[in-house]
């Protein structure tokens, strides 16, 4: 019997009835005993605390749920205790890492109280690199409706911390720049919420977000934060019927940012694949009718400058076929784009195209050339209109052989329309309240019936659901490349050094890298891409997605054939990934090995400071020689004054060596390590 079992747990494990405790403390440690999670139950309710190697990380923090029409009396006793250990490896159908180890210890406490308190189980899983806990509410009749009006979950952090954050519930959803601030300067934060303290880094998020509202974190006291759920329009947070489980509340814990980035807790806390064989989806790279619209060279709407016309799309298909891209995104093909489509998303039609776009003919032409159309469904946030047409829209795409759709939900946060109030005014929901959360799962299931994968923009944040529904392939959910066309200011260089340790901890991001015309006629750096050419290559490795866009216009790639070669070579599906030397907000270095391959690829990016970073090549296979094909900033490269300074080089390297990466201001470096033997 492992020593982390308490006397009560030993009785349960041996099959004996555990005594009900008036109050008590139950703990569970991670497999290596690095982390310990303890629950205290007493007259004032249940709290938890967490230590790492004896150091307090989270001090006594409240637990519990409050439901409308039911007693809000807290849990004051432990009715039962159960424990389990798990150590298994599972395989992703696609991903940043093919084989994932799930190694954790579990504690399940059945909690009850007096005065009509609703009983629930608290389920805790502790890994060496973090933990997750959830509420499992069993004491409800199968058809009993419940409304959650508060989640008491708190996170009281021990010590001094700085946070990487932006205010939650802004009108632009999750499309804001991150800032570093003292923890107690934070007000209401979106998750993942990343903290840096004395020798530790943490990130708070959630896993398996289904049938529930998205969680923000509200500052409620010194170092103290509380779960703050996006409510329904009537103030209720969550509606459920019968027994239910909440999402997991997760905290990653490490000594370096790299350890956070390489954690797989979010995936491990989701259920296994429910879709079965998804081999109809192939990770890959795509081009498309997209960036030209953001540059105002063509339009989504109809007319003389309509971008989604047959001739223009055929041009992109030919380019994709010539260079081996397996997808061509076409936006603006369907009726509904004319006028203010954000305000009038209910006018979108997902089966009727503009007269100058022939979907069946273009899809057939693409397939004849070895590529395919990537579909597009912008909803303007009009969820009801979309759900009424989803089946027909997916069936249409299936009939012409389309297997991937990019969806969009452009609407100011808090203004998603759901029906009307009694007085006839529209009901407005949050973009990541339960209404949208439930919708995205329904969309994924409906799409899967037609062998279609979804790449959601303006999405509900990722919480690892791609394990359960592997057709949820990628999401946006942060400031992406399009802000470099019209954002004021555009994304600063530090943005891509922060994303891997904040937004990317949630899951893949469709950032749409690969812009080679970095200035497009702009002289003010705040109105153009704030990077060097080499940075755009490095992003294909640094920012993971199973679908990566070569986002620029075809003619711009023709001007830089040496740089374009890296985009042609870099894969999007990986055997393993390792985050190397990285400092959040300063620089990031990532290495990945292609699935089933011997090569490795490396991407490095820096902020507005030029710097040199030395990295060990110990990720390479010992005893093998590799040709390092290097794509780097040239002499004097700077995102401010000389973004196009670029050079390539080659050298032979082995696992026992190190490389010094030289990057200009706002610069980067990309390397392919080609196995020689």
N, C-alpha and C positions, 0 to 999 in steps of 0.2 A: 504494500500500500504506500503510495507516494506520500511524502510528509506534508504536502499542501492540503491533504484531506483533514478537516476538523473531525472531532469525535462524532458530531451529528452526521457529517457526510459519510463517515465510515459505516454508521448504522444503515444509512440509505443504500450505500454500495453493497453491503452484505445482505440486503433484503429485509432488514428489521425496520419497524416503524420508527420514524424520527419523532422525538417529542416536540410539541408546539412550544415555542419560546416566547415569553412575555417580552423579552428584548434580547438582542444579541448582536454579535459581530461575526460575519462570515467573510473569508478572503479566498481569492484564487490568484495564483501566480502564473506567469507565462512559462513555457516549457523550459527555458534556461534560467528561470527565476529573476530575469532582469526587471520585469514589471510585476507589481502586485496591486490588485484591485480589491478593495474591501467595502462591504456594505454594513452599515450600522442601522439597526431598527430599534426604536424606542418610543416613548410616549408621545414625542412630537413628530414622529414620522420616520421615513427612511432617508438616509443620506449615503453617499459613497465618497471614497477618497482613493487616491492613486499615488504610489511611490515608485521610483525607479532607482534600483540599487540602494534603497533606503532613503533616498532623497525625495521629499514631498514634491509632487508635480501638481496634483489637484487636491485641495483640502475639502473638508466636509461640504458636500454639495447636495442640494435637495433633489428628490426623485418623486415621480407620481403624475397622475392625470386627474383632471376635473371634468366631469360630464354633467351636462344639463339635466336637471330634474333628479339627480342622484346626490347622495351625501358627498360633501367634499372632505369628509373626515379622512385623515391620512392612514396609511398602513402602519400598524404599531406592533405587529408580531409576525414571526416567521412560522408558517404552517408546515412547510416541508422544504427539504434541501436535496438537490440532486447534482451530481458532478459527472463530467465526462472529459475524455481526452481524444484528440483527433490528430492524425498525422497521415495525410494522403497527398498524392500528386495527381492533378488533372490537366487536361490538354485543351487549350483554346483552339477553335476552328480557324481563327486569325487573331493577331494581336501583337503587342510589343514584346511578348514572351510566350513561347509555345507551351512549355510545361510550367505549371505553377504549384508550388507546395503550399498546402493548407495545414499549418501546424499550430494548434491552439489548445488551451484548456478552457473548459466551460463550467460555469456555475449557474444553476437555476434555483432561484428562491421563490417559493410561493408565499406571497405576502397578503395579509388580511388585517382588518382593523375592527374597531367598534363603531356603533352608531350608524350602521348601514354602509360603511366604507366598501367601495367596490374592490373585490379581490383581484389580484393580477400576479402573474409571474414576471420577475425580472430575470432576463437571460443575459449573461455576461460571457463574452469570449475574449480571452487575453492571448495575444501573440507577443513574440519578443520585440516587435517593432510598433506595438500599439494595441488598441483594444476597441471593442464595440459592445454596446448594450442596447437592449430593446425591451419594450413592454409587450407582454403576451396576455391579453385580456380574454379569459376563458369563461368567466361566470356570467354569460349572457345567453338568453334563449336564441335559437337559430334565426328567428325572424324579428328579434328585438332591435329596433332602431336606437342608435345613441348619437349624441352630439357632443363632441369634445369642445369645451370652452376655455381650457387652459392646459398647457403642459408645464409642469413644475420643474422640469429638468434644468439644472444649473451646472455651470463650469466655473468653479472658484480656483483660480490659478495661484499657485504658491510662488513667491519670488517676484523678480522684476522682469518685464518682457517688453519687447517692441513687437508691433503687429504690422503685417502687410494686409491692407484692406482698402475697401471703398464703401461708401454708404449704400446699404441695401434699399430696395424699393424706389429707386430713381426712375424717372420716366423712360430712360433708355435701357431699362431692364438690367442686364449684367455688362453693358458695354461702357465701362468706365476704366480709367487708369488707376492702378494701385499706388498707394502711398505708404511709406513707413512712418509710424507714429508710436509714441508711448502707449502701452495698452490702455491706460485709463483715459486717453483722449478719444478712444473709439466710442461711437454712439450706437448705431445699429449696423451690423456687418453681415455681408453675404458669406456663405461658406463655399469652398474651403477657406478657412480663416487660419492663417499661418503666423506663428509666433516664434521669435528668437529670444532666448534668454542666456543665462550664464552657462554655456557649454551644452545647451539643449535646444532643439527645435521641435515645435509641435504643430499639428494642423488638425483643426476640428471640422468635421463634415458629417455626412450621413450616407448610409448605404441602403440599397433596396427600397427606394422611395416609390411606393405604389399605394394607392388607396389612402393617401394622406396628403397633407399640405407641406410645402417646402419650408425648411427651417432656416430662419435668420438667427443671429445672436444679438440680444439687446443688453447693453451695459446697465447693470442695476446696482452697482456698488463697487467699492475698491477691489479691483482684480476680479470682479464677479460679473458673470454673464448668464443670461437665461434664454432658453429656447423661446423663440418668438415666431409663431407660425403665420403664414400668409392666410388671412381669413376669407371666408365666403362674404358676399356682399351684405349678409344680415348679421355678420359678426361671429357666427359660429366658425370654429377653426377646421373641424373635420367631422364628416358624417359617415357613419358605418352602420351596418346591420349585422347583428350576431357577433360571435367571437371574432377578434381581430388581433393582428400584430402591428406594431408601429415599425417605421424604418429603424435601422440601427443608428445610434448616435456614436460616431467614431472619433477617435483621437489617435493620430499617428505620433510616435515619439521616437526621436533619434538624436544623435550627436552632431550630424551634419545634414545640410539640405539634401545631399545626394541620397541619404538613407530614406528620407521622406519620398523622394521621387521614385525610388525603386521598390517601395512597399506595394504589396498586392492585396492588402486588407480589404479595400473596397470591393474587389472582385470576389474574394473568398467569403464575404458576408452576403453575397447574393446566391440565389438558388441556381442549380445547374441548368443547362440548356433545356428549354421546354419546346423548342422548335424542331429538334431533330436535325436531319441533314440540311445544311445550308450551303452546300458546295456550289449552288447556283450563284452565290456572291463571290467575286474574285477581287481581292485587294488590288489596287493599282493607281495609276496616275491619269489625270484627265486634263483636257483643255476646254475652252468654251466661250460662248457668247456671253460675256460677263464684264470683264475689266473695261472693255470699250464703252460700255454703258456708264460706268462710274466716271469715266473720263469725258462724258458727254459727247462722244463721237457717234453714238447711236442711242436709240431709245427702246425702253420696254414697250411703250405704247405704239399704236399703229401710226402709219404715215410714211412720209418720204424717207425718214431716217430710222425706220423700224429695224432693229438688229436681227430679230429672229426671222429672216427671210431665207428662202430656199438657197439662193446663190451664196449668201454669207455663211450659212451653216455648212454647205458643201465644202467651202474653203477650209473651215475648221476640221471637218471630217478628213479631208485630204491631208492636212497637216498632221493630224493624229495618226492616220494610217502610215504615213511616211516615217514617223518617228517612234512608232510602237506604243502609243498611248491607248489605253483600253476604254476611254470614255470621252464623250463630247457633251458638255453641259449646254443646254439651250434655255435661257430665261426669256420671258416675254412672248412666248409662243401662243398663249391662250387668251381668250376674250376676258376683259376685265381690267386691263392695264390703263386704259384711257382715263384721264381725269385724275382726281385725288383718290388713288386706290387704297391708301392707308385708311382714309375715312370711310371708304365704300368697299371694304373687302367682301361684302355680301354679293357683289356683282361679279366676282370671279367665277368662270365656268371652266371646269377641269376636263371637259371632253370636246369642247369646240375651239378650234384654232383660228387664228387670223387667216385671211384668204391667201396670204403669200407664204404660208408655212404648211407643208404637206408632211405630216408626221409619218404615215405608213411608208411613203416613198423615201424619206430621209433615213428612217430607221433601217429599211432594207438596203439602202446604199451604204450606210455605215457598216452594216454586218458583212456586206460583200467585200468590204475593204479591211475586214479584220478588227473593227472597233464597234462601238455601240453608242447610242444616244443615252445620256443621263437626263432623266426627266426633271421637271421643276413644278412644284406646287406652292406658289405664294398664296397665303390665305388672308393677308391683311389683318390677322387676328380674329377673323370671323369664323370661329370654330364651328358654330351651328351650320353655316353654309358649307363648310368643308366636310363635315361629317355626313351631311345629306348626299354628298357626291363622291365620297371616298371610294366606295365600292365600284362605281362606274369609272372613276378616274384610274384606279389601280387595274381594273379589267382592261381598259383601253391600252395602258402601257404594257401589260402582260401580252396582249394580242399582237403587239409589234416587237416583242422581245426585249423590252426595257427592264432591267433588273435593279436599277438604283434610281432613287428620286431624292433630290434636294428639296426639303420643305422650308417654308418661311412663315414667321408669325410677327411681322412688323406691325406693332401697335404700341402706343405708350402704355407703360405698366399701370395696372389698375383700371384699364379701359377695355378689357376683353368683354364683349357683350354676350350675355347669356339670358335670353328671354326678356320679359318685361316685369316691372313691379305692378301692383294692383292699380296704380294711378296711370299706367301706360308708359311710364318712363323706363328706359333700359336699365337692366341690372348690369353692373360693372364688376368684373372679377379681376384679381391679380394675375399676372402672367404666369406665376408659379404656385398658385393656390391649387387646392384639390381638383378643381374643375379642369385645369390644364394638365395636371399630373395624370388624371384618369384618361384624358383625351389622348395623350401621347402613347400610353400603353394600348388603348384601343386601336390607334392608327398603326402601331407596330404589328399587332396581331392581324389586322385586316390586310396589311401589306404582305405579311408572310404567307397568307393564303394564295397570293399571286406571285410568289417567289420574288418579292421586291424588298430591297433594303432601303433604309431611310437615313439621310444625312440632314439633321434638323438644325436650322438656323433660327435665331431668337428662341432658343429652346428652354424648357425646364432643365436645370443643371443636371449633369450626369451624376449618377450614384452607383455605377457599376452594373446597371441593368443589362448591359451588353452581354454579360455572361448568360443571363436567363433568356434574353431575346437577342440573339446575335445578329439580327437584321437591323438593330439600332447601332449603326456602324460608327457614326461620328456626329459631332455637334459643333456649334459655334459657341455661344455663351460667353463671349468676351470681345474686346476690341480686336477685330481682325484686320486683314490687309485693306479692306475697303476704306477704312478710316485714313489710310495713307493717300487716298484720292481726294477726299473732300472734308476730312476731319480738320477742325481748327482749334487747337493744333493737331497735326498728324501724330502718329504714335512715336514717342521718343525712343532712342536706342535702348534704354534700360527696360522697356516694356517686355521684350522677348527674353530678357534674363530673369524676369520675375515670373512669367507665366508657368515655367516648368515646376515651380514650387508653390503655386497658388491654384489657378484655374486648372492646370493640367493634372493636378492630383485627383481631380474628379474623373478624368477619362480623356479620350482622344478629342482633338480640336481641329476643325477644318479651317485653318488660318489662311489658306490660299497663298502660299509663298511663290517666289520665282519671278518677281518683277525686275526686269533688266533695264527698262527706261525709267530711271530713278527720279528724274526731274520733270519729265513731260512738259517742258517749257516753263516751269516755275523757278523763280530765283529765291524766294523766301523759303528757308528750310522747313518752316512750320506748315508749308503748303505742299510738301512733296514727301517722298519716301525718305525717312531718316535712317539710312543704312548704306553700307557699301555693297558692291556687287557680290563679293564673297559671302556676305551675311545672308543674302537671299538663298544661296546654295546651302549654307549650314542649317537653315531652318528646316530643311527636309529631314534632317536627323534630329535636331533639337526638339521640334514640336511634333509629337507623334500623331498620325492619323493613318488608318488603312486606306484612305483615299486622299491623295495629295494632288492639288491642282498646279499645273504650270500656268500661272494666272495671267501672264502678259500676252500681248499681241504676237502672233507668229513672226511678223517682220522684225520684232525686237530681238527675238532669239537668233535670227539669221545674222545679226550684227555681232554676236558674241558666241561663235561656235565653240570655242574652247571652254567657256563656262557652261554652255548648254549641255556639254557632254556629261557633266555630273548629274544633271537632272535626268538624262536618259539612263544612266547607270544605277542610280540609287533606287533600292526597292522600297516597298511600303508594308511588308509583312516580315516579322522578325523572329528569329530563333531565341534570341536573348538580347537584353538591353542593360547597359550599365551607365549610370550617371557618374562622371568623374569629378575632377576639381571644379567646384562651383561655389560662388558667393552670391546670395540672392541680391539682385539689383546691380551687381557689378559684372559678373561673367558666368557663363554656363558652358560645360563641356559634356557631351553625351556620345557614347559609342554603342553601336548596334550591329548584330550579326544577322544576315539574311536567313530566313527560314530554310533549313536544309542545305545551307551553303557553308563555305569555308572562309569567305572574305569577311571583312569588317568595314563599317563606315563610321566616320566620326564627324561631328559638327560642333563648332565652338563659336560663341558670340560674346561680344563685350558691350558695355554701355558707352557713354559719351567719352570715356577715357581710353586712349590707346594703351595697350598692355601686352606683356609677354606672360604666357602661362606654360609651365612645364608639366607634361602629363606622362605618367608611366604607361608603357605599352603592355603591361602584364595581363591585359585582357586577351591578347593574341595567344594562339596555341604555342606552347613551348616546343622548340625544336624545328619550327617551321620558319621559312623566310617569306617575307611579304614585300611586294612593291607598293610603296606608299605613293599614290597618285594625289598630289597636293594641289588644292585650289585655294589661293590665299590673296589677301590684300597685297597690292604692290607698294613700292616705295612711295611714301607720302600720302597713302590712302587716308581719307577722312570723309565721313558723311557730310561734313560742312563744306569742304572746299574741293575734294577730289574723290568722289564716290566711285569712279570707274577705274581707279588704279587697281590693277589685277594682274596676277601672274600664276603660272602653273609650274610645278617641279615634280621630280620623281627621285626616290631614293629607296634603297633596300634596307629593311628593318627587321628586327626580331623581338620576341617577347621580353627579352632582358634589357631592352633599351628604353630611353625616354625621348620625347620630342618636345621642343620648345615651339609653341604656337605664337606667332607674332601677329597681332591684330591692330589695325588702325582705329581711330576714334569711330565709334559706331560700326566697327568692323567685325569680321569673322573669318573662319577658315573651315573648309570641308576637305575630308580626306577619304579616299577609297584605299583600303589595304587589300590588295589582290594577292591571294595565296599563290606562291610560286612552286611549292612542293608539299 
